[in-house]
Amino acid sequence: MNDQSIPFDHTDARSANGDFHFLAYPSHILVWTCDATGACDFVSPSWLEFTGRDMPHEMGWRWHDRVHPEDRGTVARGLEEAIAGRQPFRLLYRYQRADGAYRWFVNQGMVRLDASGELAGYVGQCFDVTAYQEGEAELEHSAQRMITLLRQTRLIAVVLDTEGRVMYSNGSVCRLLSVSGSELMNCRLFERYLAPGGRALLDRIYPDGGRHAVFAAEFEAEMCASDGGSRHVLWHAIVLHEYSGKVRGTILIGDDLTEARRMEQQLSLTASVFESTSQAIVVTDAEARIISVNQAFSDLTGYSRDEAIGQNPRLLKSGRHDHAFYEQMWKTIRETGHWRGDVWDRRKDGSVYPKFLSICAIRNDGGEVTNYAGIFYEISERKAVEERLDFLAHYDTLTGLPNRCLLLDRLKLSVQRALREGTKVGLLYLDLDHFKEINDTFGHAAGDDVLKAAALRMQGCVRAADTVARLGGDEFVVMLPDIKKLAAAEQVAKKIQVSLSQPYNVDGHETLALPSVGISIFPDDHHDEEVLLKQADAAMYEAKQLRSGAYRFYRDIGDTR
């Protein structure tokens, strides 16, 4: 048994079920006992809660009927050997819940003796390890890295579940709302802290009336702090997905606009306020000629007051935004009187930096625009954090390849384009044969090196428009958009097979990890992206059954020629 084993006094092993209540927690540990034949005679409340069945349906040998048919032989042999030798056991198998879903279990059992020292049965515990068997471990590791990143940054950051409840908040959020982290935990952030005038925003966040929260990529909200103050925040949303593609939550990164909004409303304040703010301010006339800047403007841009006066603010343009971007900006200012957003600008020394910019039009009593005022500040840290979070959410951290979530996004776009243009999309599902032997023989670090080398080889076999993605473990997918014939997919499959058939140098030893490849084609095999992926997976398993290093089209499954 490992160091998570639960202590048990075998002298009281046959006592009433009520004596086992201390075994029911924590709820992620599922506890059971069986007699000397392997027939179950007790399971913990946590087991019943997990499986969704009542106690009688788990007793005796009925539990064995819930084991996946492919795993029953292994479980029966392992249990028989343990009973015969009166030894502990550790089994890995799939177990079916009441809802029909199978979950991967690690089942650990230790010997239970009666008062005379004879075998009375076993007491054991199960752990649900489905995530690590089905490729979700990488997602969990990425999530942990995200939390670490959010904890270290000074930016306002909060992680919400699908109902908008707070799962994590950093210190900046607590300071913004003048609350402790424990007060925020599990609360519906916007239902509790949105200002009274935010009903329309709340309706957009909860379009179904309150069950699921939906966040725009960028939105502004007025929040009420516990001290009675009001905070204006521009939120930027990053959606997190599970391995299956289902939304698991949202990360919100916030810019505190409270000071900027206050400055917009009080541009008539004294010159001392104008100069003392840490945010850069530029004021132009109606023809967009600069008539005034503050010291923060000069500090950030490198242009002195004399150098800026009379110039058009376009002297700060970085070249990263096209003409359409600025056209839309000025269209919004003309229609609403203001514009806010992220802009990339260039300093006097040529360096490019991101900034948050707020522009408002100032009108006279007759409604005519007399001036424009811009308030801005640098957001390099926020951009860096967003880019890192985006990478963790959409890329495999080991190989740097797109993950399942990004693959499905690109596949959906490629399918839509293929429908318009009458082309095809090819999916190649790859598995490295005997990769487990490399891990077992040389260790996981060596296995990781092989995976990274295989990823580089595959990238060298495809076009720039193609996508090579890692789903987890030793499984990869290559997406080929805009192909005309099936032969194009077959040609790429052969090219990848040749490349991956070359030996890998592992700790001075040459070893092979031949690829088995399954191929599905849109629209020939199906129109749904998830189904196409499953079809390619099924074809890969058929190829693996034929011989090591084979490829197989989904349409040919069942053809034994």
C-alpha positions as CSV (number, residue, x, y, z in Angstrom):
1,M,0.0,0.0,0.0
2,N,1.1,3.5,-0.6
3,D,1.3,6.3,2.0
4,Q,-2.3,7.2,1.3
5,S,-3.5,3.9,2.8
6,I,-6.3,4.1,5.4
7,P,-5.4,2.5,8.8
8,F,-7.7,-0.3,9.7
9,D,-8.0,-2.5,12.8
10,H,-8.6,-6.0,11.5
11,T,-9.9,-7.3,14.9
12,D,-13.2,-5.3,14.3
13,A,-13.4,-6.0,10.6
14,R,-16.9,-7.6,10.8
15,S,-18.6,-4.9,12.9
16,A,-21.8,-3.2,11.9
17,N,-21.7,-0.9,8.9
18,G,-22.2,2.1,11.1
19,D,-18.7,1.7,12.4
20,F,-17.3,2.4,9.0
21,H,-18.5,6.0,8.8
22,F,-15.0,7.4,9.4
23,L,-14.0,5.7,6.1
24,A,-16.4,7.8,4.0
25,Y,-14.2,10.9,3.8
26,P,-12.6,12.5,2.0
27,S,-15.2,11.9,-0.7
28,H,-12.7,11.3,-3.5
29,I,-11.6,8.1,-1.7
30,L,-14.0,5.2,-2.3
31,V,-13.7,2.5,0.4
32,W,-14.9,-1.1,0.3
33,T,-14.5,-4.5,2.0
34,C,-15.0,-8.1,0.7
35,D,-15.0,-11.5,2.2
36,A,-12.4,-14.3,1.6
37,T,-14.0,-15.2,-1.7
38,G,-13.9,-11.7,-3.1
39,A,-17.6,-11.0,-2.6
40,C,-18.3,-7.4,-1.5
41,D,-19.9,-7.0,1.9
42,F,-19.5,-3.2,2.4
43,V,-18.9,0.0,0.4
44,S,-18.6,3.6,1.9
45,P,-21.2,6.3,1.4
46,S,-18.7,8.0,-0.9
47,W,-18.7,4.9,-3.2
48,L,-22.5,5.0,-3.4
49,E,-22.5,8.7,-4.1
50,F,-19.9,8.2,-6.9
51,T,-21.6,5.3,-8.6
52,G,-25.2,6.5,-8.1
53,R,-26.5,3.1,-6.9
54,D,-27.7,1.9,-3.5
55,M,-26.0,-0.5,-1.2
56,P,-27.8,-3.8,-2.3
57,H,-26.8,-3.3,-5.9
58,E,-23.1,-3.3,-5.0
59,M,-23.1,-6.3,-2.6
60,G,-21.8,-9.8,-3.3
61,W,-20.4,-10.3,-6.8
62,R,-22.6,-7.7,-8.4
63,W,-19.7,-5.3,-8.4
64,H,-17.9,-7.6,-10.8
65,D,-20.7,-7.1,-13.4
66,R,-19.9,-3.4,-13.5
67,V,-16.3,-3.9,-14.5
68,H,-15.7,-3.2,-18.2
69,P,-16.0,-6.4,-20.3
70,E,-12.4,-5.9,-21.6
71,D,-11.1,-5.6,-18.0
72,R,-13.0,-8.4,-16.3
73,G,-10.4,-11.1,-17.1
74,T,-7.6,-9.0,-15.7
75,V,-9.5,-8.2,-12.5
76,A,-10.6,-11.8,-11.9
77,R,-7.0,-13.1,-12.3
78,G,-5.6,-10.4,-10.1
79,L,-8.1,-11.1,-7.3
80,E,-7.7,-14.9,-7.5
81,E,-3.9,-14.6,-7.3
82,A,-4.1,-12.2,-4.3
83,I,-6.6,-14.5,-2.5
84,A,-4.5,-17.6,-3.2
85,G,-1.3,-16.0,-1.9
86,R,-3.0,-13.9,0.9
87,Q,-1.3,-10.9,-0.7
88,P,-2.3,-7.2,-1.2
89,F,-3.3,-6.2,-4.7
90,R,-3.4,-3.2,-6.9
91,L,-5.6,-3.3,-10.0
92,L,-6.4,-0.8,-12.8
93,Y,-9.7,-1.2,-14.5
94,R,-12.8,0.6,-15.8
95,Y,-16.0,0.6,-13.6
96,Q,-19.5,1.6,-14.8
97,R,-21.6,4.1,-12.9
98,A,-25.4,4.2,-12.8
99,D,-25.5,6.8,-15.6
100,G,-23.7,4.3,-17.9
101,A,-20.3,6.1,-17.9
102,Y,-17.1,4.1,-17.3
103,R,-14.5,5.6,-15.0
104,W,-10.9,4.4,-14.6
105,F,-10.1,3.1,-11.1
106,V,-7.0,2.2,-9.3
107,N,-8.2,-0.3,-6.7
108,Q,-5.9,-1.1,-3.8
109,G,-6.7,-3.9,-1.4
110,M,-5.0,-5.1,1.8
111,V,-5.4,-8.4,3.7
112,R,-8.0,-8.6,6.5
113,L,-7.5,-11.4,9.0
114,D,-9.9,-12.8,11.5
115,A,-9.2,-13.4,15.3
116,S,-7.5,-16.8,14.5
117,G,-5.2,-15.2,11.9
118,E,-7.0,-16.7,8.9
119,L,-7.9,-14.7,5.8
120,A,-11.2,-12.9,6.4
121,G,-11.1,-10.9,3.2
122,Y,-9.9,-7.5,2.1
123,V,-10.4,-3.9,2.9
124,G,-9.4,-1.4,0.2
125,Q,-9.8,1.9,-1.4
126,C,-10.3,3.1,-5.0
127,F,-9.2,6.3,-6.7
128,D,-10.7,7.8,-9.8
129,V,-7.8,8.2,-12.3
130,T,-9.9,8.8,-15.4
131,A,-8.2,12.1,-16.1
132,Y,-4.8,10.6,-16.3
133,Q,-5.9,7.6,-18.4
134,E,-7.8,9.7,-20.9
135,G,-5.3,12.6,-21.5
136,E,-6.8,15.3,-19.2
137,A,-3.7,15.4,-17.0
138,E,-2.0,17.9,-19.3
139,L,-5.1,20.2,-18.9
140,E,-4.9,19.9,-15.1
141,H,-1.2,20.8,-15.2
142,S,-1.9,23.8,-17.4
143,A,-4.6,25.0,-15.1
144,Q,-2.2,24.8,-12.1
145,R,0.3,26.9,-14.1
146,M,-2.4,29.4,-14.9
147,I,-3.3,29.8,-11.2
148,T,0.4,30.3,-10.3
149,L,0.7,33.0,-13.0
150,L,-2.4,34.8,-11.8
151,R,-1.2,34.6,-8.2
152,Q,2.1,36.3,-9.1
153,T,0.7,39.1,-11.2
154,R,-0.4,42.4,-9.9
155,L,-3.3,42.5,-12.4
156,I,-6.9,42.0,-11.4
157,A,-7.6,38.3,-12.1
158,V,-10.4,35.9,-11.2
159,V,-11.4,32.4,-12.3
160,L,-15.1,31.6,-12.6
161,D,-16.9,28.3,-13.2
162,T,-19.6,27.9,-15.8
163,E,-22.2,29.5,-13.5
164,G,-20.1,32.6,-12.8
165,R,-19.0,31.5,-9.3
166,V,-15.6,32.4,-8.1
167,M,-13.2,29.5,-8.0
168,Y,-10.0,31.6,-7.6
169,S,-9.3,35.3,-7.0
170,N,-6.0,37.0,-6.5
171,G,-5.1,39.8,-4.2
172,S,-5.9,42.5,-6.7
173,V,-9.5,41.5,-7.0
174,C,-9.8,41.5,-3.2
175,R,-8.3,45.0,-3.0
176,L,-10.6,46.2,-5.8
177,L,-13.7,45.1,-4.0
178,S,-12.4,45.6,-0.4
179,V,-13.2,42.0,0.5
180,S,-11.3,38.9,1.6
181,G,-10.7,35.9,-0.7
182,S,-12.9,33.7,1.5
183,E,-15.8,36.1,1.0
184,L,-15.4,35.9,-2.8
185,M,-15.1,32.1,-2.9
186,N,-18.1,30.4,-4.6
187,C,-20.1,33.6,-4.8
188,R,-21.6,34.6,-8.2
189,L,-19.3,37.6,-8.8
190,F,-21.6,39.7,-10.9
191,E,-24.8,38.9,-9.2
192,R,-23.3,40.1,-5.9
193,Y,-21.0,43.0,-6.9
194,L,-22.4,44.4,-10.1
195,A,-23.7,48.0,-9.6
196,P,-27.5,48.4,-9.5
197,G,-27.5,49.9,-13.0
198,G,-26.0,46.8,-14.5
199,R,-29.2,44.8,-15.1
200,A,-28.7,44.8,-18.8
201,L,-25.2,43.4,-18.5
202,L,-26.4,40.7,-16.1
203,D,-29.0,39.6,-18.6
204,R,-26.2,39.3,-21.2
205,I,-24.1,37.3,-18.9
206,Y,-27.0,35.0,-18.0
207,P,-29.0,34.7,-21.2
208,D,-30.7,31.5,-19.9
209,G,-31.9,33.2,-16.7
210,G,-29.1,32.3,-14.4
211,R,-27.8,28.7,-15.0
212,H,-24.8,29.3,-17.3
213,A,-22.6,32.4,-17.5
214,V,-21.5,33.6,-20.9
215,F,-18.9,36.4,-21.1
216,A,-18.0,38.5,-24.1
217,A,-14.3,38.7,-25.0
218,E,-14.2,42.2,-23.6
219,F,-16.8,44.1,-21.6
220,E,-17.0,46.9,-19.1
221,A,-18.8,46.7,-15.7
222,E,-19.4,49.0,-12.8
223,M,-18.7,47.0,-9.6
224,C,-19.7,47.9,-6.1
225,A,-17.0,47.4,-3.4
226,S,-18.0,46.4,0.1
227,D,-16.8,49.8,1.4
228,G,-19.5,51.5,-0.7
229,G,-17.3,52.7,-3.4
230,S,-17.8,52.2,-7.1
231,R,-15.2,50.7,-9.4
232,H,-15.3,50.7,-13.2
233,V,-13.5,47.7,-14.7
234,L,-12.8,46.6,-18.3
235,W,-12.8,42.8,-18.2
236,H,-11.0,40.6,-20.7
237,A,-12.3,37.0,-20.9
238,I,-10.3,33.8,-21.6
239,V,-12.5,30.7,-21.9
240,L,-11.1,27.4,-20.5
241,H,-12.1,24.1,-22.0
242,E,-12.1,20.5,-20.9
243,Y,-10.4,17.7,-22.9
244,S,-13.7,17.0,-24.6
245,G,-14.0,20.7,-25.7
246,K,-16.7,21.5,-23.1
247,V,-16.4,24.9,-21.4
248,R,-15.1,24.4,-17.9
249,G,-14.8,28.0,-16.8
250,T,-13.5,31.5,-17.6
251,I,-10.5,33.6,-16.6
252,L,-11.2,37.3,-16.3
253,I,-8.4,39.8,-16.4
254,G,-9.5,43.3,-15.4
255,D,-8.3,46.9,-16.1
256,D,-9.4,49.3,-13.3
257,L,-10.8,52.2,-15.3
258,T,-12.1,54.0,-12.2
259,E,-9.4,56.8,-12.4
260,A,-9.7,57.0,-16.2
261,R,-13.5,57.4,-16.1
262,R,-13.1,60.0,-13.4
263,M,-10.6,61.9,-15.5
264,E,-12.9,61.7,-18.5
265,Q,-15.7,63.3,-16.5
266,Q,-13.5,66.0,-14.8
267,L,-11.2,67.2,-17.6
268,S,-12.0,70.7,-16.4
269,L,-10.1,70.2,-13.2
270,T,-7.1,72.4,-12.4
271,A,-3.8,72.1,-14.1
272,S,-2.2,70.5,-11.1
273,V,-4.5,67.5,-11.3
274,F,-3.8,67.3,-15.1
275,E,-0.1,67.2,-14.4
276,S,-0.1,65.0,-11.3
277,T,-2.0,61.9,-12.6
278,S,0.1,58.9,-13.5
279,Q,-1.9,58.3,-16.7
280,A,-0.9,60.0,-19.9
281,I,-3.3,62.7,-21.2
282,V,-3.3,64.4,-24.6
283,V,-5.8,67.0,-25.7
284,T,-6.4,68.0,-29.3
285,D,-8.5,70.6,-31.1
286,A,-11.4,69.6,-33.4
287,E,-8.9,69.0,-36.2
288,A,-6.9,66.5,-34.1
289,R,-3.9,68.8,-33.6
290,I,-2.3,68.4,-30.2
291,I,-2.7,71.4,-28.0
292,S,-1.8,70.0,-24.6
293,V,-0.1,67.0,-23.0
294,N,0.9,66.2,-19.4
295,Q,4.2,65.0,-18.0
296,A,3.0,61.4,-17.9
297,F,2.6,61.6,-21.7
298,S,6.2,62.7,-22.1
299,D,7.4,60.0,-19.7
300,L,5.6,57.3,-21.6
301,T,6.1,58.3,-25.2
302,G,9.5,60.1,-25.0
303,Y,8.1,63.2,-26.8
304,S,8.5,66.4,-24.9
305,R,5.6,68.9,-24.7
306,D,7.3,71.2,-27.3
307,E,7.8,68.2,-29.7
308,A,4.2,67.1,-29.4
309,I,2.3,70.4,-29.6
310,G,0.9,71.0,-33.1
311,Q,1.4,67.4,-34.2
312,N,-1.3,64.8,-35.0
313,P,-1.5,61.9,-32.5
314,R,-0.7,59.6,-35.5
315,L,3.0,60.3,-34.8
316,L,2.6,57.6,-32.2
317,K,1.3,54.9,-34.7
318,S,3.2,51.6,-34.5
319,G,2.0,50.3,-37.9
320,R,0.4,47.2,-36.2
321,H,-3.2,48.4,-36.9
322,D,-4.6,48.7,-40.4
323,H,-6.7,51.6,-41.9
324,A,-10.0,49.8,-41.1
325,F,-9.1,49.7,-37.3
326,Y,-8.8,53.5,-37.2
327,E,-11.8,54.1,-39.4
328,Q,-13.9,52.0,-36.9
329,M,-12.4,53.9,-34.0
330,W,-13.4,57.3,-35.3
331,K,-16.8,56.0,-36.5
332,T,-17.5,55.0,-32.8
333,I,-16.3,58.4,-31.5
334,R,-18.5,60.3,-33.9
335,E,-21.6,58.1,-33.0
336,T,-21.1,57.8,-29.3
337,G,-18.7,60.5,-28.2
338,H,-16.1,58.1,-26.9
339,W,-13.9,55.0,-27.6
340,R,-11.9,52.6,-25.4
341,G,-9.6,49.8,-26.3
342,D,-6.1,48.4,-26.5
343,V,-3.7,50.0,-29.0
344,W,-0.1,49.3,-30.0
345,D,1.9,52.5,-30.2
346,R,5.5,53.5,-30.9
347,R,7.7,55.6,-28.6
348,K,10.1,58.3,-29.9
349,D,13.0,55.8,-29.5
350,G,11.2,53.3,-31.9
351,S,10.1,50.8,-29.3
352,V,6.6,49.4,-29.6
353,Y,4.4,48.9,-26.6
354,P,0.7,48.2,-25.8
355,K,-1.5,50.7,-24.1
356,F,-5.1,51.1,-23.0
357,L,-6.5,54.2,-24.6
358,S,-9.7,56.1,-23.8
359,I,-10.8,58.9,-26.1
360,C,-13.7,61.2,-25.6
361,A,-15.1,64.1,-27.6
362,I,-15.7,67.4,-25.8
363,R,-18.6,69.5,-27.1
364,N,-19.7,73.1,-26.5
365,D,-23.1,74.2,-25.4
366,G,-24.2,74.1,-29.1
367,G,-23.2,70.4,-29.3
368,E,-20.3,71.0,-31.6
369,V,-17.0,69.1,-31.0
370,T,-14.3,71.5,-29.8
371,N,-11.7,69.1,-28.6
372,Y,-10.7,65.5,-28.2
373,A,-9.1,64.1,-25.0
374,G,-7.2,60.9,-24.8
375,I,-6.1,59.2,-21.6
376,F,-3.8,56.2,-21.8
377,Y,-1.4,54.0,-19.9
378,E,0.9,51.1,-20.7
379,I,-0.4,47.5,-20.4
380,S,2.7,45.4,-21.2
381,E,2.3,43.2,-18.1
382,R,-1.3,42.4,-18.9
383,K,-0.6,41.6,-22.5
384,A,2.2,39.3,-21.4
385,V,0.0,37.5,-19.0
386,E,-2.8,37.2,-21.5
387,E,-0.4,35.7,-24.1
388,R,0.9,33.2,-21.6
389,L,-2.7,32.2,-20.5
390,D,-3.7,31.8,-24.1
391,F,-0.7,29.5,-24.7
392,L,-1.6,27.4,-21.7
393,A,-5.2,27.2,-22.7
394,H,-4.6,26.3,-26.4
395,Y,-1.2,24.6,-26.7
396,D,0.5,21.5,-25.3
397,T,3.2,22.6,-22.9
398,L,5.5,19.7,-23.7
399,T,5.7,20.0,-27.5
400,G,4.4,23.5,-28.1
401,L,1.8,22.0,-30.5
402,P,-1.9,23.0,-30.6
403,N,-4.0,21.0,-28.1
404,R,-7.4,19.4,-28.7
405,C,-9.3,22.6,-28.0
406,L,-7.3,24.7,-30.6
407,L,-7.4,21.7,-33.1
408,L,-11.3,21.6,-32.9
409,D,-11.5,25.4,-33.4
410,R,-9.3,25.2,-36.5
411,L,-11.1,22.1,-37.8
412,K,-14.5,23.9,-37.5
413,L,-13.2,26.9,-39.5
414,S,-11.6,24.5,-42.1
415,V,-14.9,22.6,-42.5
416,Q,-16.8,25.9,-43.0
417,R,-14.3,27.0,-45.7
418,A,-14.4,23.6,-47.4
419,L,-18.3,23.8,-47.6
420,R,-18.0,27.2,-49.3
421,E,-15.2,26.3,-51.7
422,G,-16.1,22.6,-52.4
423,T,-12.9,21.2,-51.1
424,K,-12.1,18.5,-48.5
425,V,-10.5,18.3,-45.1
426,G,-8.3,15.4,-44.1
427,L,-7.7,14.2,-40.5
428,L,-4.8,11.9,-39.7
429,Y,-5.0,10.3,-36.2
430,L,-1.5,9.0,-35.1
431,D,-0.4,6.7,-32.3
432,L,3.2,5.8,-31.6
433,D,3.4,2.0,-31.3
434,H,5.2,0.6,-28.3
435,F,5.8,4.0,-26.8
436,K,4.9,2.7,-23.4
437,E,7.9,0.4,-23.6
438,I,10.2,3.4,-24.1
439,N,8.7,5.1,-20.9
440,D,9.0,1.8,-19.0
441,T,12.6,1.1,-20.1
442,F,14.2,4.5,-20.2
443,G,11.9,6.7,-18.0
444,H,9.4,9.4,-18.7
445,A,12.0,12.1,-19.4
446,A,13.3,10.0,-22.3
447,G,9.7,9.4,-23.4
448,D,9.1,13.2,-23.4
449,D,12.2,13.7,-25.6
450,V,10.8,11.1,-28.1
451,L,7.5,12.9,-28.2
452,K,9.1,16.3,-28.9
453,A,11.3,14.8,-31.6
454,A,8.2,13.1,-33.2
455,A,6.4,16.5,-33.1
456,L,9.2,18.2,-35.0
457,R,9.4,15.4,-37.6
458,M,5.6,15.6,-38.2
459,Q,5.8,19.4,-38.6
460,G,8.5,18.9,-41.2
461,C,6.1,16.8,-43.3
462,V,3.2,19.2,-43.7
463,R,2.4,22.6,-45.2
464,A,2.3,25.9,-43.3
465,A,-1.5,25.8,-43.6
466,D,-1.8,22.4,-42.0
467,T,-2.1,21.7,-38.2
468,V,-0.1,19.2,-36.2
469,A,-1.8,18.8,-32.7
470,R,-1.1,16.7,-29.7
471,L,-4.1,15.3,-27.9
472,G,-2.2,13.7,-25.0
473,G,0.1,10.8,-24.3
474,D,1.5,9.5,-27.6
475,E,-1.6,10.5,-29.7
476,F,-1.3,13.2,-32.4
477,V,-3.6,14.6,-35.1
478,V,-2.6,16.2,-38.4
479,M,-5.3,18.3,-40.1
480,L,-5.0,18.9,-43.8
481,P,-7.4,21.7,-45.0
482,D,-8.2,22.6,-48.6
483,I,-7.3,19.2,-50.2
484,K,-8.9,18.2,-53.5
485,K,-8.4,14.4,-53.4
486,L,-8.0,11.5,-51.0
487,A,-4.6,10.8,-52.4
488,A,-3.3,14.0,-50.8
489,A,-4.1,12.7,-47.3
490,E,-2.5,9.3,-48.2
491,Q,0.6,11.0,-49.5
492,V,1.1,12.9,-46.2
493,A,0.4,9.8,-44.2
494,K,3.2,7.9,-46.1
495,K,5.5,10.9,-45.7
496,I,5.0,11.0,-41.9
497,Q,5.4,7.2,-41.7
498,V,8.8,7.4,-43.4
499,S,9.9,10.2,-41.1
500,L,8.7,8.6,-37.9
501,S,10.1,5.2,-38.9
502,Q,13.6,6.4,-38.4
503,P,15.1,5.4,-35.0
504,Y,15.3,7.7,-32.0
505,N,18.5,8.1,-30.0
506,V,17.5,7.5,-26.4
507,D,20.4,7.5,-23.9
508,G,22.7,6.2,-26.5
509,H,20.4,3.5,-27.7
510,E,18.5,3.5,-31.0
511,T,14.8,2.7,-30.5
512,L,11.8,2.7,-32.8
513,A,8.3,4.1,-32.3
514,L,6.4,3.4,-35.5
515,P,3.2,5.4,-36.1
516,S,-0.2,3.8,-36.7
517,V,-2.3,6.2,-38.7
518,G,-6.1,6.4,-39.1
519,I,-7.6,8.8,-41.8
520,S,-11.1,10.4,-42.0
521,I,-12.2,12.8,-44.7
522,F,-14.7,15.7,-44.7
523,P,-17.3,15.6,-46.2
524,D,-16.9,12.0,-47.5
525,D,-17.0,10.3,-44.0
526,H,-19.1,12.8,-42.0
527,H,-19.9,16.5,-41.6
528,D,-19.5,16.8,-37.8
529,E,-16.0,17.7,-36.5
530,E,-16.2,15.5,-33.3
531,V,-17.5,12.5,-35.3
532,L,-14.6,12.9,-37.9
533,L,-12.1,12.9,-35.0
534,K,-13.7,9.7,-33.6
535,Q,-13.7,8.1,-37.1
536,A,-10.0,8.8,-37.6
537,D,-9.4,7.3,-34.1
538,A,-11.3,4.2,-35.0
539,A,-9.4,3.8,-38.3
540,M,-6.1,4.2,-36.4
541,Y,-7.0,1.3,-34.1
542,E,-7.9,-0.8,-37.1
543,A,-4.5,0.1,-38.7
544,K,-2.8,-0.9,-35.4
545,Q,-4.5,-4.4,-35.6
546,L,-3.2,-4.9,-39.1
547,R,0.4,-4.4,-38.3
548,S,2.8,-2.0,-36.6
549,G,3.3,1.2,-38.6
550,A,0.3,0.8,-40.9
551,Y,-2.3,3.4,-42.0
552,R,-6.0,3.0,-42.7
553,F,-8.9,5.1,-44.2
554,Y,-12.1,5.1,-42.1
555,R,-14.1,4.2,-45.2
556,D,-12.0,1.0,-45.5
557,I,-12.8,-0.3,-42.0
558,G,-14.1,-3.9,-42.3
559,D,-12.4,-4.4,-45.7
560,T,-9.9,-7.2,-45.2
561,R,-8.2,-6.9,-48.5
